[in-house]
Amino acid sequence: MRANRRRARRISLVAAAAPAVIVGAVLAAAVSPVAGGAGLVVVLVLVALIIPRMATAVALRVVLARPVRDDELPRLQNLVDGLCPTFGVRRPTLMAVDDEIPNACSLGIGPDRGVLVVTTGLEAALDLTQMEGVVGHELSHLKRDDTLVSSVAVTVLAPVIWLTGGDHFLHRALGRGRELRADQVAVTAVRYPPGLCDALRRFAESGSPRTGSVFTGRRWAMSRWLWIDPAVGDRDAETMGDLDLTSVRINALAEL
């Protein structure tokens, strides 16, 4: 948790550096070097503080999430209520993405202010034990403060990814291997590795996303490494060298 908080602060400071330098340079030229230095510091601190506070809302807009209705996804709601005490986190806000591809991710700036996002196709695709593994995986991200890094990184890097189309910036910012670590925490807590392993197998068998899906185009590049299954629509590109890819994690869980 401490490491993730430090990572989120570093990302925020790096993002705040550009506007701080611009303001500082303008003030130094127009007023004085002292005013420029003061302006640089003030803007750097303010922007670095503002980014985490707006990050969750920005990330939710990127993935096109909406609130879950009280009568919607009942199995998911029951599982979340039952597993939150096991992981020691407050019940996250539940939100949905209207898409038949089964997938899930979590966002938020702390374990007590988390958001669990699932696609509307998740509940139909999985049985109860598989759902338990997926929910456990996402609550692990909340417990570890992975979601703070996720929200901040998407907020900061979304414009860059939109322009370049490359998702490696986001993967590097989040930290490689974090999905595998969340798998390990989840199966230790729920004590049934086959549930999550079978869920990942079902994800791997899912079809290609439809045109306009959140799992296509630049929007997918902006959020790919947030999701429990980051290989949607691109199974052939998976390599054994990446610990976060779905096929690698399936093999790891099968050995437990």
N, C-alpha and C positions, 0 to 999 in steps of 0.2 A: 504493500500500500504506500509506504513512504517513497519507494522508488518511482511508482506511478505518479505520485503527486509532484515529485521533483521533475519528472519528464514533462508533465503538463505545464509546469511553471516555465521550463526552458522553452517549450514551443510558443507559449504566450509572449515571452520576452523577445524571442526572435521575430515574431510577427509584429510586435510593437516597435521594434527598432527602426523600421523604415519610416513610418510617420513621425517618430520622435526626431530622427536625424533631419528630416525635411523642415519641421517646425523650428528646430534648433538653428539650422542654417539660415532660414529666413529672418529669425529674430536677431541672430548675430550680425547679419548684413544690414538690417534695418535699424536696429537699436544699439546693441553692444554685445561683445563676446560673453559677458556675464549673463545678460538676458537670454542669449542663445543657449548657454549651458543649463540655465534654470529651466527654460522651456523644454529642452531635450529630456531632462530628468522627469519633469511633471508629466509630459505626454507619455513617456515610456512606462511610468508607473500606472497611470490611468488606463491606458489601453490594455496593459497586461492584466489589470484587475477586471476590466469590462469583458474581455474575451470569454473567460469561463462562465460568466453569468448569462451570456447570450448564447453559449455554445449548444446547449441541449435543443433549444428552439430551432436554431439553424440546422442542426443535424437531422431533426425530425422532418423539416421541410425538404431536405435533400432526399430522404427515403420515402417521401409522400405518405407519412403515417397520419392516421386519424384516430380519435378516441374509440375504444371498444365500448359498445352499448352494454347495459347491465344484463340483457338477455342473450348476449352473443358469446360464442366460444365458452360454453359452461364447463367443459372438462378442463380447459386451460385455467380458468379462474379458480376452480377447486384445487388444482395441482399447485398453483402459485400460493394460495392460502395455506396449504399443507406444508409446503417446502420452505417457505420463508423462515419459520422458526428454526429449522434444521441448519440453515446457513447463517442465521443471526442477522438478517437484514429486514428492514421494513418493507411491507408489500409495495412493489413498484407500481406505478401507473401503467395500465395496459393500453397499448395502441395497436392498430392493425394496418396492414398494407393490402389493398384489394388486388390480390394476385393469386392465381392457382398454383404457382410454384411454392412448395413447402420450404420455409426458411424462417430464421429468427435472428434478432440481434438485441443488444441492450445498450442504453445510453444513460446519461445523467452525470451530475457533478459530485456524487457521493452515494454511499450505500443506502442512505435514508432518503435520497431524492432521485431514485432510479426510475427508468422507463423501460419496460419490456415491450419490444415490437415484434409481432409475428405476422406472417402473411395469412390471409383468410384460407389458403389451401393447406395450412399446417395440420389443423385438427383432423381433417378428413383423411390425410395421408398416413397418420401414425396411430398406433394403438396406445394404450395407457402407459405401459412401461417405456415405450419409445418417447412419448411426450414427457415423461418424468425425467429422462436423461437430458432432453433438450432444455427443459426448464432449469434443471440443475446446472447445466453448462452456463446458461445466461445469468443465473443467480451467482455463480462463481465469479463472473466478470464484475458484477456489482460488489461482491464481497471484497475483491482485490483492488477496487478502484480502477480497473481497466476502463470503465465507462467514462471516467473523467478524461483520460487520455484520448479516447475515441471521439468524444464530443468536441474537445478542443482541436484535435488534429483535423477533423473534417471541416470545422469552421475556418481554420487558418488556411488549409490547403485546397479547399473546394475551388477557388478561382484558378489556381495553378493547374489543377487536374482538368478543369473544364477547358482550359486553353490547350493543354498538351495532350490530353487523353491518356496519360500514363498513370497507372495506379501504384507504381513502385514507391512514389513519394509517401503515400499514405501507409503502405506496408512498413516502410522503414521507420516512420514516426511512431507507429503503434508498437513496434517491437516484434521481431520475428519469433515464432514459437509460442505466441500467447494463446492461440486456439488449442494447441496441444496441451498446454498447462491447464487451461480451463477444463478440458476433458478430464484430466487426471484428478483435479479437485472435485469435479462433479461426481465421478463414479466412486470416489472415496466416500463422499457424503451420502449418496443414495444407495451404495453398496450393491449395485447391480450393473457392472460394465456392459453386459450384452444389450441392455436397453438403449443406451446411447450409441453403441456400435451398430445395432440394427437400424436406428433412426438415420445415421449417416449413410448406411447402405440404401435406404429408401430415398434419401436426397440424391444420391448418386444415380439412381434409376429414374429420376424425374425427367420430364421432357424439356425441350428447349423453351425459353420464355417467348411470349407473344410479342409482336411489334408494339412498341410503346411501353413495355414493361419497365419497372424500376431496375430490372436485371439486364438491361440492354443499354448500349450507348455510353455517353459521357457520364450520365447519372450513375450508372453501374460502376464506372471507374472511380467515381467520387466516394462510393460507399462499400466497395467490394469486400475489403478486409474487416468490415464491421460484422459481417454475417457469419453464422455458424457454418454455412456451406458457401465458401468463396469461389467455388468452381462452377457455378451455374452457367450453363450454355457454353462451357469451354473445357470439357473433360479431357479432350485430347492434348491440351497444353500442360497437364499436370506432370510434374517431375518428382522423383523421390527425394530430391534435395531440399524441398521446402516442407518444413514440419507442420505448417498450417493448412496444407492442402487436404482435402477430404479423404482421398485415397490413402494417404500416408497415415492419417489418424485412425482410419478403419483398421489398418493392419496393426497399429499399435494397441488399439483396444482389444482386438481379437486375441492378443497374447496374454491378456490379464485373466 
